[in-house]
Amino acid sequence: MQLQSTLTCPACGHKTTETMPTDGCQFFYDCKGCGTRLKPNAGDCCVFCSYGSVACPPIQENGKSACCG
């Protein structure tokens, strides 16, 4: 399982690599480039599934039907 994911801000294109939590979802992330608060897109459980290079750990383990807890 990969725990590092590179988030790309849709507003400014800034990229940063972050360690994903393994015990739940991260619903918000403040871009370190422009300060925009990222929220998951409709149908995604967290910011890593919406803007990351790697899906969150629950999705990696259980597939798209998994729900973060």
C-alpha positions in Angstrom: 0.0 0.0 0.0 1.2 3.5 -0.9 0.9 6.1 1.8 2.4 9.0 -0.1 0.3 10.9 -2.6 1.0 14.1 -4.6 -1.9 16.5 -4.4 -2.4 18.9 -7.3 -4.4 22.1 -6.6 -7.0 22.6 -9.4 -6.9 26.4 -8.8 -3.1 27.1 -9.2 -1.5 23.8 -10.2 0.7 23.7 -7.1 1.9 20.1 -6.3 2.9 18.8 -2.9 3.5 15.3 -1.6 1.7 14.4 1.6 1.4 11.3 3.8 -2.2 10.0 3.8 -3.9 9.1 7.1 -4.5 5.4 7.5 -7.2 5.7 10.1 -9.8 7.8 8.2 -10.3 10.3 5.4 -9.0 13.8 4.9 -12.0 15.9 3.9 -10.2 19.3 3.6 -6.7 20.4 2.5 -5.4 24.0 2.3 -3.2 24.4 -0.8 0.3 25.5 0.2 0.6 27.5 -3.1 -2.6 29.7 -3.1 -4.4 28.9 0.1 -7.5 27.4 -1.7 -9.4 24.9 0.6 -9.8 21.7 -1.4 -12.8 19.5 -0.7 -13.6 16.1 -2.3 -15.3 16.1 -5.6 -18.8 14.6 -5.7 -18.5 10.8 -5.5 -15.1 10.9 -3.9 -14.5 10.2 -0.2 -11.5 12.5 0.4 -9.1 15.0 -1.1 -6.6 12.3 -2.0 -9.2 10.5 -4.2 -10.1 13.8 -5.9 -6.7 15.5 -6.3 -4.0 13.0 -5.4 -1.8 10.8 -7.5 -2.7 7.8 -5.3 -6.1 7.0 -3.9 -6.5 6.8 -0.1 -5.6 3.6 1.8 -9.3 2.4 2.2 -9.8 2.7 -1.5 -6.5 1.0 -2.2 -7.4 -1.9 0.0 -11.1 -2.3 -0.9 -11.7 -0.6 -4.2 -14.0 2.2 -5.2 -16.9 0.8 -3.3 -15.1 1.3 0.0 -16.2 4.1 2.3 -13.6 5.8 4.5 -14.4 5.6 8.1 
